[in-house]
Structure formats: C-alpha cells, structure tokens
Amino acid sequence: MKAAEIEAALRAALAPTQLVVQDDSALHAGHAGAREGGHFSVTICSERFAGLGRVARHRLVYHALGPLVPAGIHALAIDARAPNET
C-alpha cells in the first residue's frame, strides 16, 4: 500500500481543500501488526465534513478508502476537519 493510493482515493471521494497522507510504517517496524499492512496518518479538510461529528467524518474517510483498507492498511490516524475549522 502506498500513500499515493490513499491520497488518490480520498481526493476522488471527498474533494479535499487540504490533504496530507503520511506513511508512518517505518515507525512501527517490528510491531506485531506491521506485517498485516502499513501505518498511515491522514490530515484532511473537506466541505463534506461540515456539520458532522468526528465519528461520521471518520466513516466517510473509511468509506472512501473502501477496498484499500483490507488490502494494506493496518492502522490509520485521521484528522478530519471542515474548512472553517482549520
């Protein structure tokens, strides 16, 4: 799994105004779950998050990533904000 794949899926689904996807996998080398997929951090700002709570925003991100999650994402840290919250 590559950060670019995550970025492309999020851009297509959520039209973010800001998006940073970071591969944190190297920080977790040797971790028991590291062999199951990568560790990533996502900072995303999208109009789609306006009026939604944290759980609903995270659901949108996971929905956007769909099949990528079981195909190589072991851990995902999400910072999802609406444009007026940045």
Backbone torsions as a table, in degrees:
resi	resn	phi	psi	omega
1	MET	NA	135.8	179.9
2	LYS	-119.2	148.4	179.0
3	ALA	-57.6	-33.0	-179.6
4	ALA	-63.5	-34.3	177.9
5	GLU	-67.7	-41.3	177.6
6	ILE	-64.4	-45.1	-179.6
7	GLU	-60.4	-44.5	-178.7
8	ALA	-62.6	-42.7	-179.7
9	ALA	-65.2	-41.8	-180.0
10	LEU	-69.4	-38.5	177.7
11	ARG	-63.3	-43.0	-178.5
12	ALA	-65.6	-39.2	-173.5
13	ALA	-88.9	-33.3	-170.4
14	LEU	-118.2	-1.9	179.1
15	ALA	41.5	58.7	-176.7
16	PRO	-68.9	149.6	173.7
17	THR	-86.4	-24.0	174.3
18	GLN	-140.9	140.5	178.6
19	LEU	-154.6	126.7	174.0
20	VAL	-131.7	123.9	176.3
21	VAL	-117.6	123.6	-177.4
22	GLN	-119.8	132.7	175.8
23	ASP	-88.0	110.3	-179.3
24	ASP	-99.2	12.1	-173.4
25	SER	-56.6	-38.5	-178.4
26	ALA	-61.9	-27.7	179.3
27	LEU	-73.3	-13.5	-175.5
28	HIS	-116.3	16.5	179.0
29	ALA	-57.5	134.2	-179.0
30	GLY	90.7	-14.3	176.9
31	HIS	-66.5	139.7	-174.8
32	ALA	-53.8	-37.9	-178.0
33	GLY	-86.7	-2.9	-175.4
34	ALA	-62.3	-28.7	179.6
35	ARG	-75.0	-16.8	-177.9
36	GLU	-83.9	-11.4	-179.5
37	GLY	155.7	179.2	-176.2
38	GLY	-87.1	164.8	175.5
39	HIS	-108.6	126.7	-176.3
40	PHE	-133.0	152.6	172.6
41	SER	-119.3	134.9	179.6
42	VAL	-124.9	126.9	170.5
43	THR	-115.7	119.0	-173.5
44	ILE	-138.3	139.2	176.5
45	CYS	-124.6	122.3	-178.4
46	SER	-146.6	144.9	175.5
47	GLU	-61.1	-26.6	-179.7
48	ARG	-62.2	-18.9	-178.7
49	PHE	-88.3	-7.8	-177.5
50	ALA	-59.5	128.7	177.9
51	GLY	79.5	0.4	-179.4
52	LEU	-101.7	149.2	174.9
53	GLY	-80.6	174.9	-176.5
54	ARG	-58.6	-46.2	-177.7
55	VAL	-64.0	-43.3	179.3
56	ALA	-63.3	-37.8	177.7
57	ARG	-65.2	-44.1	179.3
58	HIS	-64.2	-36.6	176.8
59	ARG	-61.7	-41.7	177.5
60	LEU	-61.5	-41.4	178.8
61	VAL	-64.2	-48.4	179.7
62	TYR	-63.0	-38.5	177.8
63	HIS	-63.2	-41.6	178.9
64	ALA	-62.8	-33.9	-178.2
65	LEU	-82.2	-21.6	174.1
66	GLY	35.9	-112.9	-174.8
67	PRO	-69.6	-11.3	179.5
68	LEU	-70.5	-28.8	-176.3
69	VAL	-61.2	-56.7	-179.6
70	PRO	-72.2	-14.3	-177.6
71	ALA	-88.3	2.2	177.3
72	GLY	158.5	12.9	175.6
73	ILE	-111.0	114.0	177.7
74	HIS	-89.5	-39.9	-178.4
75	ALA	-141.1	141.4	-178.3
76	LEU	-139.6	116.2	174.7
77	ALA	-95.8	127.4	-174.2
78	ILE	-120.9	129.0	169.5
79	ASP	-119.3	99.9	-175.4
80	ALA	-113.9	124.9	-177.2
81	ARG	-135.0	155.1	172.0
82	ALA	-85.1	158.3	-177.1
83	PRO	-54.6	-34.6	-179.4
84	ASN	-77.6	1.4	-178.1
85	GLU	-107.6	-0.7	-176.1
86	THR	-83.0	NA	NA
